[in-house]
């Protein structure tokens, strides 16, 4: 097992979404032309087996530029979208899955930062259409939007326009990660992140609950099943629209809670000048699991919580270390013995009689793996698992309340967050 830092100097991105109800015929024409450019580029790339934007530009730019009277900088953007669509198609073909020739159905426009103009104070945006012709819109700026756009370190990136929505991407170079004086090593589970927070010679057990994400997923699953039973038999279009709306509600509620969890974790790491150690998780195939278990694992937000932690950590200069998760919940952190049989809620070592919650035990092994492969961490932390045998697990928000006060729900009611039990209990 090995551990490694993520890239030390990278560009971080942030997307600002603006709901803009518009019915400008010129803008609709532009989005339709861009969709046509993308679909023609897909056919050309498939016919000539083109996989790079440079080759596609040489093969199609002159012809498409002569036949489509749009702002010429949109043509390379159309090539980029077309190659992204083809990449997914070719991946499915390689895996032996059925995949018809792809085409873009949705009206959209993607433009690089040289193609549009944005007043960062007022929100006025100008989008070229052709020649000197363009369309101007006013983006509704909230205080959060102004706090980002008012920061000159954020540079403008690409612009995406779809029906009723404009997405502006901003980017800036992330600060160099600091030299860690401690670690927060976490095992990713269905309901929480569990592990160890250590600094110097001291350490403590930590649990980061997901704030009832599983309960929200179960509620929306039952609602979708009820809608499918009642509506699908009468009108499939109505059922599809209602199911899509229910799915969007679920995603928004889950992501909102995961954002609060990841923000609190990164804040704790910043205050302690600690590195965050996570598992490099990938799930392959069905693995002989039941249909019910596969559904649970497919809804498990492991990738989303890791993504949020990583980009928030990059913005704050918090080092992130990814380690191989193999055998972490079945290995004894004291003597190194490994169990081959199934481990229940509590890990018990058959060699030295070590006992610990299975998820916390995995977090200890993740920390040991990071220390063994990272000299900076090994110098900063002296980890002794035996000293934590009788320690009490501390929820994340208890630690944050000690340093920064209680967290509040959007409704203004203080959330009662404690240790969420294991899904095996």
KEKE-3310 file (N, C-alpha, C; in steps of 0.2 Angstrom, whole numbers, plus 5000, padded with zeros to 4 digits):
npx = (5004:5002:5005:5002:5004:4992:4992:5003:5003:4990:4976:4962:4944:4928:4911:4899:4882:4868:4851:4843:4829:4825:4820:4826:4826:4838:4848:4843:4844:4858:4861:4855:4863:4875:4873:4871:4884:4891:4885:4888:4902:4904:4900:4910:4922:4919:4919:4932:4940:4945:4953:4958:4958:4966:4968:4955:4952:4960:4954:4941:4938:4939:4929:4917:4917:4914:4901:4893:4887:4893:4900:4917:4925:4918:4918:4930:4926:4915:4921:4927:4917:4911:4921:4921:4909:4910:4920:4914:4905:4914:4920:4910:4908:4921:4919:4910:4897:4880:4879:4873:4876:4881:4873:4870:4856:4851:4849:4862:4877:4894:4907:4924:4934:4938:4928:4917:4910:4911:4904:4910:4905:4892:4886:4882:4882:4889:4886:4893:4886:4887:4899:4899:4887:4878:4872:4865:4864:4858:4865:4858:4865:4869:4874:4884:4889:4894:4905:4914:4916:4921:4934:4949:4958:4952:4950:4941:4934:4927:4911:4895:4879:4863:4845:4837:4847:4863:4880:4895:4912:4925:4942:4957:4974:4979:4984:5000:5002:5003:5016:5012:5006:5000:4987:4972:4965:4954:4941:4930:4913:4896:4887:4895:4911:4925:4938:4954:4961:4976:4990:5007:5012:4999:4982:4966:4949:4938:4923:4914:4898:4886:4875:4861:4860:4857:4844:4837:4839:4832:4819:4816:4818:4807:4797:4799:4796:4783:4778:4781:4773:4760:4759:4766:4758:4748:4753:4767:4776:4772:4776:4790:4794:4790:4798:4811:4811:4810:4822:4831:4828:4832:4846:4850:4847:4855:4868:4869:4870:4882:4891:4891:4897:4909:4915:4915:4925:4936:4939:4942:4954:4962:4963:4970:4981:4983:4985:4974:4969:4963:4954:4958:4946:4938:4925:4923:4913:4900:4902:4896:4886:4870:4855:4849:4859:4868:4861:4861:4875:4877:4870:4878:4887:4901:4910:4906:4908:4922:4926:4921:4928:4942:4942:4939:4949:4960:4958:4961:4974:4976:4984:4981:4980:4980:4977:4979:4965:4965:4962:4961:4951:4952:4964:4975:4980:4989:4998:4998:4993:4982:4965:4956:4943:4925:4922:4914:4904:4913:4930:4941:4956:4964:4977:4983:4972:4967:4954:4942:4930:4925:4926:4933:4944:4949:4951:4963:4972:4973:4979:4991:4997:4998:5008:5019:5023:5026:5037:5036:5024:5028:5038:5030:5020:5018:5012:5002:4993:4988:4986:4974:4964:4953:4948:4935:4924:4923:4911:4912:4906:4905:4918:4919:4910:4916:4927:4921:4907:4890:4883:4870:4855:4847:4835:4836:4835:4844:4854:4853:4866:4874:4883:4881:4875:4883:4880:4878:4873)
npy = (4994:5011:5029:5045:5063:5074:5084:5097:5110:5117:5122:5127:5126:5134:5135:5146:5147:5154:5157:5162:5168:5169:5173:5177:5178:5178:5173:5160:5155:5155:5145:5134:5134:5131:5118:5111:5113:5105:5092:5090:5090:5078:5068:5070:5067:5054:5048:5050:5044:5053:5059:5070:5087:5096:5089:5087:5101:5104:5096:5100:5114:5124:5121:5121:5134:5141:5137:5140:5154:5160:5167:5165:5159:5150:5138:5130:5127:5119:5108:5103:5099:5090:5080:5076:5070:5059:5052:5046:5038:5029:5023:5015:5007:5000:4992:4983:4987:4991:5005:5018:5029:5044:5060:5077:5083:5093:5110:5121:5131:5133:5143:5149:5160:5171:5173:5180:5194:5200:5210:5211:5218:5223:5212:5212:5204:5201:5192:5186:5184:5184:5191:5208:5208:5205:5199:5205:5202:5202:5196:5189:5194:5187:5189:5180:5177:5189:5190:5181:5185:5197:5195:5197:5187:5176:5171:5173:5159:5146:5148:5142:5140:5136:5132:5143:5145:5150:5146:5151:5148:5150:5152:5149:5148:5136:5138:5133:5118:5117:5113:5098:5097:5088:5074:5069:5055:5045:5033:5029:5027:5021:5029:5039:5046:5039:5038:5043:5057:5065:5072:5077:5069:5065:5059:5056:5048:5050:5054:5058:5062:5060:5067:5062:5057:5045:5042:5052:5048:5036:5040:5048:5038:5029:5038:5040:5027:5026:5036:5030:5019:5024:5034:5030:5020:5027:5039:5041:5051:5061:5054:5053:5066:5070:5060:5064:5077:5073:5067:5077:5085:5076:5075:5088:5090:5080:5084:5097:5094:5086:5096:5104:5095:5093:5105:5108:5098:5102:5114:5111:5104:5114:5123:5114:5113:5101:5086:5078:5062:5050:5036:5028:5025:5013:5004:4989:4980:4968:4959:4948:4952:4956:4962:4972:4976:4981:4992:5000:5003:5010:5021:5027:5040:5041:5046:5059:5065:5064:5072:5084:5087:5087:5098:5109:5108:5110:5124:5129:5126:5113:5098:5084:5066:5051:5034:5016:5006:4993:4979:4986:4986:4974:4972:4971:4985:4985:4973:4969:4958:4949:4946:4933:4930:4935:4951:4958:4971:4975:4974:4961:4955:4940:4937:4946:4950:4963:4975:4984:4996:4992:5001:5012:5006:5003:5016:5019:5010:5016:5028:5023:5018:5029:5036:5027:5029:5042:5055:5067:5067:5057:5063:5072:5066:5054:5039:5029:5015:5008:5017:5022:5013:5014:5026:5039:5041:5056:5066:5076:5089:5092:5095:5107:5115:5118:5126:5136:5139:5135:5126:5130:5125:5129:5133:5140:5133:5124:5111:5094:5084:5069:5054:5044:5028:5012:5005:4992:4989)
npz = (5000:4996:4998:4993:4989:4983:4968:4970:4965:4958:4947:4954:4952:4951:4950:4945:4946:4937:4937:4923:4916:4899:4883:4871:4854:4846:4854:4856:4843:4841:4851:4845:4833:4838:4843:4831:4826:4835:4833:4819:4820:4828:4818:4808:4816:4819:4807:4802:4812:4822:4837:4844:4847:4840:4827:4823:4821:4811:4801:4800:4803:4793:4784:4792:4797:4785:4782:4793:4800:4813:4828:4827:4837:4843:4837:4839:4853:4851:4845:4856:4865:4856:4856:4869:4870:4861:4867:4879:4871:4864:4875:4880:4869:4869:4881:4877:4877:4872:4860:4852:4838:4844:4848:4851:4860:4867:4868:4869:4873:4873:4878:4878:4889:4882:4873:4878:4887:4904:4917:4932:4943:4941:4935:4922:4906:4890:4876:4861:4845:4830:4820:4823:4831:4845:4861:4876:4894:4911:4925:4939:4954:4969:4986:4989:4976:4973:4982:4977:4964:4966:4971:4965:4963:4957:4941:4926:4918:4907:4899:4900:4892:4894:4892:4901:4911:4916:4917:4924:4925:4936:4940:4949:4955:4966:4983:4989:4997:5015:5027:5036:5053:5059:5058:5050:5048:5039:5037:5024:5025:5024:5031:5037:5040:5047:5059:5065:5073:5074:5082:5085:5099:5103:5101:5095:5093:5080:5072:5058:5054:5041:5042:5041:5027:5022:5026:5019:5006:5006:5009:4997:4987:4990:4987:4973:4969:4972:4963:4951:4951:4951:4941:4929:4922:4916:4910:4903:4900:4909:4921:4919:4920:4933:4940:4937:4943:4956:4958:4956:4968:4978:4975:4977:4991:4997:4992:4998:5012:5012:5008:5019:5028:5022:5022:5036:5040:5033:5038:5052:5049:5044:5056:5064:5057:5049:5039:5028:5027:5015:5008:4993:4984:4974:4966:4959:4947:4950:4960:4966:4974:4981:4973:4980:4988:4979:4974:4986:4986:4975:4977:4987:4993:4991:4981:4979:4992:4993:4982:4986:4998:4993:4984:4992:5001:4993:4990:5003:5005:5012:5014:5005:5006:4998:5000:4998:5001:5004:5014:5026:5036:5041:5047:5060:5069:5079:5081:5067:5062:5051:5048:5039:5039:5039:5046:5060:5067:5077:5077:5081:5086:5083:5087:5097:5105:5102:5102:5093:5086:5070:5059:5065:5067:5054:5050:5058:5052:5040:5043:5048:5036:5029:5037:5036:5023:5021:5024:5030:5037:5046:5054:5060:5068:5081:5082:5092:5093:5104:5114:5112:5115:5125:5122:5118:5105:5096:5089:5074:5074:5087:5090:5082:5088:5100:5096:5087:5089:5088:5075:5063:5056:5039:5042:5054:5065:5078:5074:5079:5081:5082:5085:5072:5071:5065:5048:5050:5062)
capx = (5000:5006:5001:5005:5001:4989:4996:5004:5001:4985:4971:4955:4939:4922:4906:4893:4876:4863:4845:4841:4824:4826:4817:4829:4827:4845:4851:4840:4847:4865:4862:4853:4868:4881:4871:4872:4891:4893:4883:4892:4909:4904:4900:4917:4927:4918:4921:4939:4943:4949:4952:4961:4955:4970:4967:4948:4952:4963:4950:4934:4937:4938:4922:4911:4917:4911:4894:4890:4889:4893:4906:4922:4928:4913:4919:4934:4922:4910:4925:4929:4911:4910:4926:4919:4903:4913:4924:4910:4903:4920:4921:4905:4910:4926:4917:4905:4890:4877:4879:4871:4880:4879:4871:4868:4849:4849:4851:4867:4882:4900:4912:4929:4934:4940:4923:4912:4913:4907:4905:4910:4902:4885:4883:4880:4886:4888:4888:4893:4882:4891:4902:4898:4881:4878:4866:4867:4859:4860:4865:4856:4870:4868:4880:4889:4892:4898:4911:4918:4918:4925:4940:4953:4962:4948:4950:4936:4935:4922:4904:4890:4873:4857:4839:4835:4853:4870:4885:4901:4917:4931:4948:4963:4979:4978:4990:5004:5000:5007:5019:5007:5009:4995:4984:4965:4964:4946:4938:4924:4908:4889:4884:4900:4919:4927:4945:4959:4964:4982:4995:5012:5011:4992:4978:4959:4945:4934:4918:4911:4892:4884:4869:4855:4860:4854:4837:4835:4839:4827:4813:4815:4817:4800:4793:4800:4793:4776:4776:4781:4767:4754:4759:4768:4753:4743:4756:4775:4779:4771:4780:4797:4795:4790:4803:4817:4810:4811:4829:4834:4827:4836:4853:4851:4847:4861:4874:4869:4872:4889:4895:4892:4901:4916:4917:4918:4931:4942:4940:4945:4960:4965:4964:4975:4987:4983:4984:4968:4971:4957:4955:4957:4941:4935:4921:4923:4909:4894:4906:4892:4882:4863:4852:4848:4866:4871:4857:4864:4882:4877:4868:4883:4890:4908:4914:4905:4911:4929:4927:4921:4934:4948:4943:4939:4956:4965:4958:4964:4981:4977:4987:4977:4984:4975:4980:4975:4961:4964:4963:4961:4946:4953:4971:4976:4985:4994:5003:4999:4989:4976:4960:4953:4936:4921:4923:4907:4904:4919:4936:4944:4962:4965:4984:4984:4966:4965:4947:4940:4925:4928:4927:4938:4950:4951:4955:4969:4976:4974:4984:4998:4999:5001:5014:5024:5025:5027:5042:5034:5020:5031:5041:5026:5015:5020:5005:5002:4986:4986:4984:4967:4960:4948:4946:4928:4923:4921:4908:4915:4903:4906:4924:4919:4907:4921:4931:4918:4900:4885:4881:4863:4851:4845:4828:4837:4835:4850:4854:4856:4870:4878:4887:4877:4877:4885:4874:4878:4870)
capy = (5000:5017:5035:5051:5069:5076:5089:5103:5117:5115:5126:5126:5129:5135:5136:5150:5146:5160:5156:5168:5167:5173:5171:5181:5174:5178:5168:5153:5154:5154:5139:5129:5133:5127:5111:5109:5112:5099:5086:5089:5088:5071:5064:5070:5064:5047:5045:5050:5042:5058:5059:5076:5093:5098:5085:5089:5108:5104:5093:5103:5121:5128:5119:5123:5141:5144:5136:5143:5161:5161:5169:5159:5156:5145:5132:5125:5125:5114:5102:5101:5096:5084:5075:5073:5065:5053:5049:5042:5033:5024:5019:5010:5002:4996:4988:4979:4989:4994:5012:5021:5035:5050:5067:5082:5084:5099:5117:5123:5135:5133:5148:5151:5166:5176:5174:5184:5200:5200:5215:5208:5222:5223:5206:5213:5200:5201:5186:5188:5180:5184:5198:5213:5207:5201:5199:5207:5199:5204:5190:5191:5192:5186:5191:5174:5178:5195:5188:5177:5189:5203:5193:5197:5181:5172:5173:5170:5153:5145:5150:5137:5143:5131:5135:5146:5145:5152:5144:5154:5145:5154:5147:5152:5144:5135:5139:5127:5115:5118:5107:5096:5096:5082:5071:5067:5049:5044:5028:5031:5022:5023:5035:5043:5046:5037:5037:5046:5064:5064:5078:5075:5062:5065:5057:5055:5045:5055:5052:5063:5059:5062:5071:5059:5057:5038:5043:5056:5044:5031:5044:5049:5031:5027:5043:5038:5021:5027:5039:5026:5014:5028:5038:5027:5016:5032:5044:5040:5058:5064:5050:5055:5073:5069:5057:5069:5082:5070:5065:5083:5087:5072:5077:5095:5089:5077:5088:5102:5091:5085:5102:5106:5091:5094:5112:5108:5094:5106:5120:5107:5102:5120:5125:5110:5112:5094:5083:5074:5055:5047:5030:5029:5020:5011:4998:4985:4974:4967:4955:4943:4956:4956:4968:4977:4979:4985:4998:5004:5005:5014:5028:5029:5046:5041:5050:5066:5068:5065:5077:5091:5088:5088:5104:5113:5107:5113:5131:5131:5123:5108:5093:5078:5060:5045:5028:5010:5004:4985:4975:4991:4985:4967:4971:4974:4991:4985:4968:4968:4952:4950:4941:4931:4928:4941:4955:4961:4978:4976:4970:4957:4952:4933:4936:4950:4952:4970:4976:4991:4997:4990:5007:5016:5002:5005:5023:5018:5007:5021:5032:5019:5017:5036:5037:5023:5031:5050:5056:5073:5065:5053:5067:5076:5062:5048:5036:5023:5013:5005:5022:5024:5007:5016:5032:5040:5044:5063:5069:5082:5096:5094:5099:5113:5120:5120:5132:5141:5140:5130:5126:5131:5123:5134:5136:5143:5128:5121:5103:5089:5079:5065:5049:5040:5021:5009:5002:4985:4988)
capz = (5000:4996:4999:4989:4989:4976:4964:4974:4962:4953:4946:4956:4948:4955:4945:4948:4942:4937:4934:4919:4911:4893:4877:4865:4848:4843:4858:4854:4836:4843:4854:4840:4828:4842:4844:4825:4825:4839:4829:4813:4822:4830:4812:4805:4820:4819:4800:4801:4818:4825:4844:4846:4845:4834:4821:4821:4819:4804:4796:4799:4805:4787:4781:4796:4797:4779:4782:4799:4801:4820:4831:4825:4842:4846:4833:4844:4859:4848:4844:4863:4867:4852:4858:4875:4869:4858:4872:4882:4867:4863:4881:4880:4864:4872:4886:4874:4878:4866:4860:4845:4836:4848:4845:4856:4859:4871:4866:4873:4871:4878:4876:4882:4892:4877:4869:4881:4892:4910:4922:4938:4948:4940:4932:4915:4902:4883:4872:4854:4841:4824:4818:4829:4834:4852:4866:4883:4899:4917:4929:4946:4958:4976:4990:4988:4969:4973:4986:4973:4958:4969:4973:4959:4962:4953:4934:4922:4914:4902:4900:4897:4892:4893:4893:4908:4916:4913:4921:4923:4928:4938:4942:4952:4957:4973:4987:4990:5004:5021:5030:5041:5060:5062:5052:5051:5044:5039:5033:5021:5026:5021:5035:5041:5040:5054:5060:5070:5073:5078:5082:5089:5103:5106:5096:5097:5089:5077:5068:5054:5052:5035:5043:5038:5020:5020:5027:5014:5000:5007:5008:4990:4984:4991:4983:4966:4967:4972:4957:4945:4951:4950:4935:4923:4919:4913:4905:4904:4900:4916:4926:4918:4923:4940:4943:4936:4948:4963:4958:4957:4975:4982:4974:4980:4998:4998:4991:5003:5018:5011:5008:5026:5031:5020:5025:5043:5040:5030:5043:5057:5047:5044:5062:5067:5052:5049:5033:5028:5023:5013:5004:4985:4983:4967:4966:4952:4945:4955:4965:4969:4979:4979:4969:4985:4990:4973:4974:4991:4985:4969:4980:4992:4990:4992:4976:4980:4998:4992:4978:4989:5002:4989:4981:4997:5004:4989:4991:5009:5006:5016:5010:5004:5005:4996:5001:4996:5006:5004:5021:5031:5041:5043:5049:5067:5069:5085:5079:5060:5060:5046:5048:5033:5039:5040:5052:5061:5069:5081:5075:5087:5084:5086:5090:5103:5108:5101:5100:5091:5081:5063:5055:5068:5066:5047:5050:5061:5048:5035:5046:5048:5029:5027:5040:5033:5016:5020:5029:5033:5042:5051:5058:5064:5072:5084:5083:5096:5093:5111:5119:5110:5117:5129:5120:5116:5099:5096:5083:5071:5076:5094:5090:5079:5092:5105:5093:5083:5091:5086:5068:5062:5050:5036:5045:5060:5071:5079:5072:5084:5077:5086:5082:5069:5071:5059:5045:5052:5068)
cpx = (5004:5002:5005:5001:4997:4993:4997:5002:4996:4980:4965:4950:4933:4917:4900:4887:4871:4857:4843:4835:4824:4822:4819:4829:4834:4849:4849:4843:4854:4865:4860:4859:4874:4879:4872:4880:4893:4891:4887:4899:4909:4904:4907:4922:4926:4920:4928:4943:4947:4947:4955:4958:4959:4969:4960:4948:4955:4958:4943:4933:4935:4931:4916:4911:4914:4904:4890:4892:4888:4900:4912:4925:4924:4915:4924:4931:4918:4915:4926:4923:4910:4914:4924:4913:4906:4917:4920:4907:4908:4921:4916:4906:4915:4924:4911:4898:4887:4877:4878:4876:4877:4877:4869:4861:4848:4852:4856:4873:4888:4905:4918:4929:4935:4934:4917:4915:4908:4909:4904:4906:4894:4882:4881:4885:4884:4891:4888:4889:4886:4893:4902:4892:4882:4872:4868:4861:4862:4859:4863:4861:4868:4875:4886:4893:4896:4905:4916:4920:4922:4932:4944:4957:4959:4948:4944:4938:4929:4915:4900:4883:4868:4851:4838:4841:4859:4875:4892:4906:4923:4936:4954:4968:4979:4984:4994:5003:5005:5010:5014:5010:5004:4992:4977:4964:4957:4945:4931:4918:4901:4886:4889:4907:4921:4935:4948:4961:4970:4987:5000:5012:5004:4988:4971:4955:4940:4929:4914:4904:4890:4877:4862:4854:4856:4847:4834:4834:4833:4820:4811:4815:4810:4795:4793:4796:4785:4774:4776:4775:4761:4753:4761:4763:4748:4747:4764:4778:4778:4775:4787:4798:4795:4795:4810:4816:4812:4819:4833:4834:4832:4844:4854:4852:4853:4867:4875:4872:4880:4893:4896:4897:4908:4919:4919:4924:4937:4944:4944:4952:4965:4967:4970:4981:4988:4982:4978:4970:4964:4959:4954:4952:4939:4931:4921:4918:4904:4897:4901:4887:4875:4861:4851:4854:4869:4867:4860:4870:4882:4874:4873:4887:4897:4912:4913:4908:4918:4930:4926:4926:4940:4948:4943:4946:4961:4965:4961:4971:4982:4979:4982:4981:4979:4979:4976:4971:4961:4966:4963:4957:4947:4960:4971:4981:4990:5000:5003:4996:4983:4971:4957:4946:4932:4922:4916:4908:4910:4924:4940:4950:4963:4972:4985:4978:4964:4958:4945:4935:4928:4930:4932:4945:4953:4954:4962:4974:4978:4979:4991:5001:5002:5007:5020:5027:5026:5031:5040:5029:5023:5035:5036:5021:5019:5013:5006:4995:4984:4984:4977:4962:4953:4945:4938:4928:4920:4918:4912:4912:4903:4913:4924:4915:4911:4925:4927:4910:4896:4884:4873:4861:4849:4839:4830:4837:4841:4850:4857:4860:4874:4882:4881:4879:4879:4879:4873:4874:4863)
cpy = (5006:5023:5040:5057:5070:5082:5095:5110:5116:5121:5124:5129:5130:5138:5140:5149:5152:5158:5163:5166:5171:5169:5175:5176:5173:5173:5161:5151:5152:5147:5133:5128:5129:5120:5108:5108:5106:5093:5084:5087:5081:5067:5064:5066:5056:5044:5045:5047:5047:5058:5065:5082:5096:5095:5087:5096:5108:5101:5096:5110:5125:5127:5122:5130:5144:5143:5138:5150:5163:5164:5164:5156:5150:5138:5127:5123:5119:5108:5099:5097:5090:5078:5072:5068:5059:5049:5044:5036:5027:5020:5014:5005:4997:4990:4983:4980:4992:5002:5014:5027:5041:5056:5071:5084:5091:5105:5119:5127:5134:5138:5148:5158:5172:5177:5178:5189:5200:5206:5212:5211:5222:5217:5207:5208:5201:5195:5187:5182:5179:5191:5202:5212:5203:5202:5201:5204:5202:5198:5192:5189:5192:5189:5186:5175:5184:5194:5185:5182:5195:5201:5193:5191:5176:5174:5169:5164:5152:5147:5145:5140:5137:5135:5137:5146:5146:5150:5147:5150:5150:5149:5152:5147:5143:5136:5133:5124:5116:5112:5104:5095:5090:5079:5070:5061:5046:5038:5030:5026:5025:5029:5040:5042:5044:5036:5041:5053:5064:5071:5077:5069:5061:5063:5055:5052:5050:5052:5058:5061:5063:5066:5068:5058:5050:5039:5047:5052:5039:5034:5045:5043:5029:5032:5041:5032:5022:5031:5035:5021:5018:5031:5034:5023:5021:5036:5044:5047:5062:5061:5052:5061:5073:5066:5061:5074:5079:5069:5072:5086:5082:5074:5084:5094:5086:5081:5094:5100:5089:5091:5105:5102:5092:5100:5112:5104:5098:5111:5117:5106:5109:5123:5121:5109:5105:5092:5079:5068:5052:5041:5032:5024:5019:5005:4995:4980:4973:4963:4950:4946:4955:4962:4974:4980:4983:4992:5003:5007:5010:5021:5030:5035:5047:5046:5057:5069:5069:5071:5084:5092:5090:5095:5110:5113:5111:5121:5133:5129:5117:5102:5087:5072:5055:5039:5022:5007:4997:4983:4980:4989:4978:4966:4974:4979:4990:4980:4967:4962:4953:4944:4940:4930:4935:4944:4958:4968:4979:4971:4967:4954:4945:4932:4940:4952:4959:4970:4983:4991:4996:4996:5012:5012:5003:5011:5023:5015:5012:5026:5029:5019:5024:5038:5033:5025:5039:5052:5063:5072:5061:5057:5071:5072:5056:5044:5030:5020:5011:5010:5024:5018:5009:5023:5033:5043:5051:5064:5075:5088:5097:5098:5106:5118:5122:5126:5137:5142:5135:5131:5127:5128:5129:5137:5140:5139:5124:5113:5099:5084:5076:5059:5044:5032:5018:5006:4995:4984:4988)
cpz = (5000:4996:4995:4990:4983:4974:4969:4972:4956:4952:4949:4953:4953:4950:4948:4943:4943:4934:4930:4914:4905:4888:4871:4859:4845:4847:4857:4847:4837:4846:4849:4835:4832:4842:4837:4823:4829:4835:4823:4815:4824:4824:4809:4809:4820:4812:4799:4807:4821:4833:4847:4843:4839:4828:4819:4819:4812:4799:4795:4800:4799:4784:4785:4797:4791:4779:4787:4801:4809:4822:4830:4831:4845:4842:4837:4850:4857:4847:4851:4865:4863:4854:4864:4875:4866:4863:4876:4878:4866:4869:4882:4875:4866:4877:4883:4875:4872:4866:4853:4844:4840:4845:4851:4855:4862:4868:4871:4869:4876:4875:4881:4885:4888:4873:4872:4885:4898:4914:4928:4944:4947:4937:4925:4910:4895:4880:4865:4850:4834:4822:4824:4833:4840:4856:4873:4888:4906:4922:4936:4951:4966:4980:4989:4981:4970:4977:4982:4967:4960:4971:4966:4958:4958:4946:4931:4918:4909:4904:4897:4898:4890:4894:4900:4913:4912:4919:4920:4928:4930:4940:4945:4954:4964:4977:4988:4997:5009:5023:5036:5048:5063:5056:5055:5046:5045:5034:5031:5022:5024:5025:5038:5038:5047:5054:5066:5068:5077:5077:5087:5092:5105:5100:5099:5092:5086:5072:5065:5051:5046:5036:5040:5031:5018:5021:5022:5007:5000:5006:5000:4985:4984:4987:4976:4964:4967:4966:4951:4945:4949:4943:4928:4919:4914:4908:4907:4904:4907:4921:4925:4921:4930:4944:4942:4942:4955:4963:4959:4965:4979:4981:4977:4988:5000:4998:4996:5010:5018:5011:5015:5030:5029:5022:5032:5044:5038:5035:5050:5055:5047:5051:5066:5063:5051:5041:5033:5024:5022:5009:4997:4983:4976:4968:4959:4952:4951:4961:4969:4974:4976:4976:4974:4987:4985:4973:4980:4989:4979:4972:4985:4989:4991:4987:4977:4986:4997:4988:4982:4994:4999:4987:4986:5001:5000:4989:4998:5010:5011:5012:5011:5002:5003:4997:4999:5002:5007:5011:5027:5037:5044:5046:5056:5067:5075:5082:5071:5058:5056:5047:5041:5033:5039:5046:5054:5063:5073:5078:5081:5084:5087:5089:5096:5106:5108:5099:5099:5086:5074:5059:5058:5067:5059:5047:5053:5056:5042:5037:5046:5041:5027:5030:5038:5026:5015:5026:5033:5039:5048:5056:5063:5069:5074:5086:5087:5097:5100:5115:5118:5112:5120:5127:5118:5110:5099:5089:5080:5074:5083:5094:5087:5084:5098:5102:5090:5084:5087:5078:5068:5056:5046:5039:5051:5066:5072:5078:5078:5081:5082:5082:5079:5069:5065:5055:5046:5058:5068)
residu = (UNK:UNK:UNK:UNK:UNK:UNK:UNK:UNK:UNK:UNK:UNK:UNK:UNK:UNK:UNK:UNK:UNK:UNK:UNK:UNK:UNK:UNK:UNK:UNK:UNK:UNK:UNK:UNK:UNK:UNK:UNK:UNK:UNK:UNK:UNK:UNK:UNK:UNK:UNK:UNK:UNK:UNK:UNK:UNK:UNK:UNK:UNK:UNK:UNK:UNK:UNK:UNK:UNK:UNK:UNK:UNK:UNK:UNK:UNK:UNK:UNK:UNK:UNK:UNK:UNK:UNK:UNK:UNK:UNK:UNK:UNK:UNK:UNK:UNK:UNK:UNK:UNK:UNK:UNK:UNK:UNK:UNK:UNK:UNK:UNK:UNK:UNK:UNK:UNK:UNK:UNK:UNK:UNK:UNK:UNK:UNK:UNK:UNK:UNK:UNK:UNK:UNK:UNK:UNK:UNK:UNK:UNK:UNK:UNK:UNK:UNK:UNK:UNK:UNK:UNK:UNK:UNK:UNK:UNK:UNK:UNK:UNK:UNK:UNK:UNK:UNK:UNK:UNK:UNK:UNK:UNK:UNK:UNK:UNK:UNK:UNK:UNK:UNK:UNK:UNK:UNK:UNK:UNK:UNK:UNK:UNK:UNK:UNK:UNK:UNK:UNK:UNK:UNK:UNK:UNK:UNK:UNK:UNK:UNK:UNK:UNK:UNK:UNK:UNK:UNK:UNK:UNK:UNK:UNK:UNK:UNK:UNK:UNK:UNK:UNK:UNK:UNK:UNK:UNK:UNK:UNK:UNK:UNK:UNK:UNK:UNK:UNK:UNK:UNK:UNK:UNK:UNK:UNK:UNK:UNK:UNK:UNK:UNK:UNK:UNK:UNK:UNK:UNK:UNK:UNK:UNK:UNK:UNK:UNK:UNK:UNK:UNK:UNK:UNK:UNK:UNK:UNK:UNK:UNK:UNK:UNK:UNK:UNK:UNK:UNK:UNK:UNK:UNK:UNK:UNK:UNK:UNK:UNK:UNK:UNK:UNK:UNK:UNK:UNK:UNK:UNK:UNK:UNK:UNK:UNK:UNK:UNK:UNK:UNK:UNK:UNK:UNK:UNK:UNK:UNK:UNK:UNK:UNK:UNK:UNK:UNK:UNK:UNK:UNK:UNK:UNK:UNK:UNK:UNK:UNK:UNK:UNK:UNK:UNK:UNK:UNK:UNK:UNK:UNK:UNK:UNK:UNK:UNK:UNK:UNK:UNK:UNK:UNK:UNK:UNK:UNK:UNK:UNK:UNK:UNK:UNK:UNK:UNK:UNK:UNK:UNK:UNK:UNK:UNK:UNK:UNK:UNK:UNK:UNK:UNK:UNK:UNK:UNK:UNK:UNK:UNK:UNK:UNK:UNK:UNK:UNK:UNK:UNK:UNK:UNK:UNK:UNK:UNK:UNK:UNK:UNK:UNK:UNK:UNK:UNK:UNK:UNK:UNK:UNK:UNK:UNK:UNK:UNK:UNK:UNK:UNK:UNK:UNK:UNK:UNK:UNK:UNK:UNK:UNK:UNK:UNK:UNK:UNK:UNK:UNK:UNK:UNK:UNK:UNK:UNK:UNK:UNK:UNK:UNK:UNK:UNK:UNK:UNK:UNK:UNK:UNK:UNK:UNK:UNK:UNK:UNK:UNK:UNK:UNK:UNK:UNK:UNK:UNK:UNK:UNK:UNK:UNK:UNK:UNK:UNK:UNK:UNK:UNK:UNK:UNK:UNK:UNK:UNK:UNK:UNK:UNK:UNK:UNK:UNK:UNK:UNK:UNK:UNK:UNK:UNK:UNK:UNK:UNK:UNK:UNK:UNK:UNK:UNK:UNK:UNK)
# end
